[in-house]
């Protein structure tokens, strides 16, 4: 299938190659990215910066 999404390809890779240790790393990278995006342009910025 030529039009697989990145998420489906990543899931297939983790499933076939048994690289389950990569899953928590990927999740943390996504969470930090989301935190950075919300920290730059929202009213929640002071509360996010207070966490660090």
Number of C-alpha atoms within 10 A of each C-alpha: 4 4 6 9 9 9 9 10 12 14 14 12 13 15 11 10 9 10 11 13 9 10 12 10 11 11 11 11 11 12 12 11 12 11 14 13 12 14 16 11 9 10 10 11 15 10 10 15 10 7 6 5
